[in-house]
Amino acid sequence: MLALVVEFRIHAAHIEAFDAAIRANARASLDTEPGCRQFDVCRDPDDASLFFLYELYDDEAAIQAHLRSPHFLRMNAQTEAWVAHKAVRWLQRVHP
């Protein structure tokens, strides 16, 4: 299993809109992508502009399917200008 860990810093004017968009993307990923096993959206309680995603996928093919999905492509295009910083890490899940 592979984990995607994504950190976003969002421009202040777009924080609430980004929150809604990323939550909708997470729901659609879990509902429509068989290889998506978990999609957590987290926010820093002390910094509203900082978002953290933790996503679990069966394998690289499942991640590629996610990155090509209509809901991801739509959300990514919609929010691109709202993002001040984005960092993505791919990790191998080793436990449990």
C-alpha positions as CSV (number, residue, x, y, z in Angstrom):
1,M,0.0,0.0,0.0
2,L,1.2,3.5,-0.8
3,A,0.5,6.7,1.1
4,L,0.3,10.2,-0.4
5,V,1.1,13.0,2.1
6,V,0.3,16.4,0.8
7,E,0.7,19.7,2.6
8,F,-1.0,22.9,1.2
9,R,-0.7,26.5,2.3
10,I,-3.6,28.4,0.9
11,H,-3.9,32.1,0.2
12,A,-6.1,33.7,2.9
13,A,-8.9,34.9,0.6
14,H,-9.5,31.3,-0.6
15,I,-9.3,29.2,2.6
16,E,-13.0,28.4,3.0
17,A,-13.5,27.7,-0.7
18,F,-10.4,25.4,-0.7
19,D,-11.7,23.6,2.3
20,A,-15.0,22.8,0.5
21,A,-13.3,21.8,-2.7
22,I,-10.8,19.5,-1.0
23,R,-13.5,17.8,1.1
24,A,-15.6,17.2,-2.0
25,N,-12.5,15.7,-3.7
26,A,-11.8,13.4,-0.8
27,R,-15.5,12.2,-0.7
28,A,-15.5,11.6,-4.5
29,S,-12.1,9.7,-4.2
30,L,-13.4,7.4,-1.5
31,D,-16.8,6.9,-3.2
32,T,-15.6,6.3,-6.8
33,E,-12.0,5.0,-6.7
34,P,-11.8,1.3,-5.8
35,G,-8.0,1.7,-5.1
36,C,-8.4,4.6,-2.7
37,R,-8.6,3.2,0.9
38,Q,-8.3,6.4,3.0
39,F,-8.4,10.1,2.4
40,D,-8.0,12.3,5.4
41,V,-8.3,16.1,5.2
42,C,-6.6,17.8,8.2
43,R,-6.1,21.4,9.1
44,D,-3.8,23.1,11.5
45,P,-5.9,24.4,14.4
46,D,-3.5,27.3,14.9
47,D,-3.1,28.2,11.2
48,A,-6.2,28.1,9.1
49,S,-4.2,28.3,5.9
50,L,-2.4,25.0,6.4
51,F,-4.0,21.8,5.2
52,F,-2.6,18.3,5.4
53,L,-3.8,15.3,3.4
54,Y,-3.2,11.6,4.2
55,E,-4.3,9.3,1.5
56,L,-3.8,5.5,1.2
57,Y,-3.9,3.7,-2.2
58,D,-3.6,0.0,-3.1
59,D,-0.7,0.7,-5.5
60,E,0.8,3.2,-7.9
61,A,-1.8,2.3,-10.5
62,A,-4.5,3.5,-8.0
63,I,-2.7,6.7,-7.5
64,Q,-2.4,7.3,-11.2
65,A,-6.1,6.6,-11.6
66,H,-6.8,9.2,-8.9
67,L,-4.6,11.8,-10.6
68,R,-6.6,11.2,-13.9
69,S,-10.0,11.2,-12.3
70,P,-12.5,13.9,-13.3
71,H,-13.1,15.0,-9.8
72,F,-9.4,15.5,-9.1
73,L,-8.7,17.2,-12.4
74,R,-11.6,19.6,-11.8
75,M,-10.6,20.4,-8.2
76,N,-6.9,20.8,-9.1
77,A,-7.8,23.3,-11.9
78,Q,-10.3,25.2,-9.7
79,T,-7.9,25.6,-6.8
80,E,-4.5,26.0,-8.5
81,A,-4.4,29.8,-8.1
82,W,-5.5,29.5,-4.4
83,V,-2.4,27.5,-3.4
84,A,0.6,29.5,-2.1
85,H,2.7,26.3,-1.5
86,K,2.2,22.6,-2.1
87,A,4.4,19.7,-1.1
88,V,3.7,16.0,-2.0
89,R,5.4,12.9,-0.7
90,W,4.9,9.3,-1.8
91,L,5.5,6.8,1.0
92,Q,5.4,3.0,1.3
93,R,3.0,2.0,4.1
94,V,4.9,-0.6,6.3
95,H,2.5,-1.0,9.3
96,P,-0.1,-2.2,9.9
